[in-house]
Amino acid sequence: MTQQKTTALPAGLIALALGGFGIGLTEFGIVGLLPEIATDFAVSESVAGHLVSGYALSVAVGAIALTAAVSRRERKGVLVGLVVLFIIGNLISAIAPTYAIMLVGRIIAALCHGAFFGVGAVVAADMVPAHRRAGAISLMFAGLTVANVVGIPFGTFVGQQYGWRATFWAITAIGVITLVGIQLLVKRSPAPESKGLLSEIGVLRRPQVLLSAAVSILTFGGLVGAYTYIAFTLVEVTGFGVAAVPWLLLLFGVGTFIGNLIGGRLADRALDRSLLIVIALLAVVLVVFALTAASIWATLVTIFLLGTVGFATAPGLQLRVMRFAGDAPTVASGANIAALNVGNALGAWLGGVTIAAGLGFVSPLWVGAGLAVAALLVLLPASIAAASAEPRDAGPDVSVGANPAREQQPH
């Protein structure tokens, strides 16, 4: 592979990071706007939540199917095509006259999500010398974290001030800027050699890979099941005004940034043990949130802890899948992205079911706690089995860091 040698980080990484920021904003920026969207399209809160779950399911499909379809194509051209797909999807959402058309726009935008990060990681790594690849990939993935900390609350604020469509127009503009940046700043980078898709897909049959994916589904199902309807909980149960929601989401976003850093360090030291502890803490935080949701001060603490503890699981979940699929890291990374987003869809759907059943806006928090406990019940025996049978179950080892971006280095 041809590397673009330079002492400074290439400008093309900024374009990739901006794309990550736009995708992060697209995925969760809608959460704080669900009440306004539900009112505008005259649909129930649970139906509006399908705009989140539908997106997540489409990410899961794109992470595997689309990545496989483009795996042997020239990388820059693939990135350009994915960003065009992203722009089209968000443009449809911005102008959608009906709920159904907006759902179509969400699905189109989501298809590029997993493939963008999988392909982008290879391109980012090819921009720098080998000893700086992890830093380059991390910078690209930093866009997602920044979206959680700043972009999502800002998107909610813009939507509340100028209408929810304004947020999608802003995301569309980010997509156009990303497209121009990739065209101008990213050099052609051919796809690396592959053993063959069928050979790599074989790792997905390994018991520990499947168990790790199940833990990812249940853990993020618990987190997103609670988070999807958080705007309704904050307004209808806690009593915050609608204008306060963006700032509360900012608090959650700061928690995700901190949690991701802490989770990475913990996973480096003791992977399964740290995951068991953090997922248990996630269940506890969700239960406490549900019990104290009517308290403004308690909610300020628990929404921060929800972001911190929830995203502290992310590095470990990614690292665990990679650990047992060292001979096919790209496929494993795509499968884990799919698993996380299946979890997002599952959590959002179950939360909507409980709301539709009349159980109130606290019920998604209880759903989240239940899913987190289920994740523990899967991880505990999987961890015990791995400790005694890892050499027989795992593929060749792979050197990866705790940062989720680092698990997607090209091999």
Secondary structure, DSSP 8 states (H G I E B T S, - for coil): ------SS--THHHHHHHHHHHHHHHHHTTGGGHHHHHHHHT--HHHHTHHHHHHHHHHHHIIIIIHHHHTTS-HHHHHHHHHHHHHHHHHHHHH-SSHHHHHHHHHHHHHTHHHHHHHHHHHHHHTS-GGGHHHHHHHHHHHHHHIIIIIHHHHHHHHHHH-HHHHHHHHHHHHHHHHHHHHHH---------S-HHHHHGGGGSHHHHHHHHHHHHHHHHHHHHHTTHHHIIIIII---GGGHHHHHHHHHHHHHHHHHHHHHHHHH-HHHHHHHHHHHHHHHHHHHHHHTT-HHHHHHHHHHHHHHHHHTHHHHHHHHHHT-TT-HHHHHHHHHHHHHHHHHHHHHHHHHHHHTT--TTHHHHHHHHHHHHHHHHHHHHHHHHHHHHHHH--S-----SSGGGGG---
